[in-house]
Amino acid sequence: MIQIEIKFIKSFQSDLKKLDPKTNKLIQKQKEFMNRDYNHNSLGRKKLRNVKDKFGNEIWEIRLDKKRRIVFVEKVNNGSVEIIWLKICSHDELARKNVLRVKGDY
């Protein structure tokens, strides 16, 4: 079984504190699904086309709800996967961008 580690960058952690309880509950639910099986159907996990982070890494998304997505990068090391959650974006915002900018390093 693949070992998965999910991390949040500091700006994502700061944004979590500003969200309503319902959204935080959705985020925890998606994190639990991803921990169990990062290909779980309810995540709607897919690689974004033509969108990179500021380091040139490919960006992935999972659904948070109908309008919002959580974007992240994956780093694979010796059978383990480090998933770094970057930002919560609207679906429309992702469709318009070629480069996703987030605060901080990872």
SVG drawing of the C-alpha trace seen along z (x, -y; Angstrom):
<svg xmlns="http://www.w3.org/2000/svg" viewBox="-22 -35 35 37">
<polyline fill="none" stroke="black" stroke-width="0.4" points="0.0,0.0 1.2,-3.5 2.0,-5.7 0.4,-9.1 1.3,-12.3 -0.8,-15.4 0.7,-18.7 -0.7,-22.2 1.4,-25.2 1.3,-28.1 -1.0,-30.3 -3.4,-27.4 -3.4,-26.9 -4.1,-30.6 -7.0,-30.5 -8.5,-27.5 -8.9,-29.7 -11.0,-32.2 -13.4,-29.6 -16.8,-28.7 -17.3,-25.4 -19.2,-23.7 -16.3,-24.3 -13.7,-23.1 -15.8,-20.0 -15.7,-19.4 -12.0,-19.9 -11.5,-17.3 -13.7,-14.9 -11.7,-15.2 -8.5,-14.9 -9.7,-11.6 -10.7,-10.2 -7.3,-11.2 -5.5,-9.5 -7.4,-6.3 -7.2,-6.3 -5.9,-9.3 -7.8,-8.0 -11.1,-7.8 -14.0,-8.7 -15.6,-11.3 -12.4,-13.4 -12.7,-14.0 -8.9,-14.0 -7.4,-15.2 -4.3,-16.8 -4.8,-20.3 -3.8,-20.9 -1.6,-23.9 -1.5,-25.0 1.8,-24.9 2.9,-26.3 5.6,-28.9 8.3,-26.2 7.0,-24.6 5.4,-21.5 2.2,-20.0 -0.9,-20.9 -3.7,-18.5 -7.1,-19.3 -9.8,-17.7 -13.4,-18.8 -14.4,-20.6 -17.9,-21.4 -19.6,-22.3 -17.8,-25.6 -14.5,-25.2 -11.4,-23.1 -8.4,-22.3 -5.2,-22.4 -2.1,-20.6 1.2,-19.2 2.4,-15.6 5.9,-14.5 6.6,-10.8 9.5,-9.3 10.4,-5.6 6.8,-4.3 5.4,-7.2 3.5,-10.2 3.8,-13.7 0.7,-15.8 1.0,-19.5 -2.3,-21.4 -1.7,-24.9 -5.0,-26.8 -8.7,-26.7 -9.8,-28.1 -12.9,-28.5 -13.4,-26.2 -13.5,-29.2 -10.2,-30.6 -8.4,-27.4 -9.8,-27.3 -8.4,-30.8 -4.9,-30.5 -1.6,-29.1 0.4,-29.7 -1.0,-29.4 0.5,-31.7 0.4,-30.9 2.0,-32.6 5.0,-30.9 7.3,-28.0 6.9,-24.3"/>
</svg>
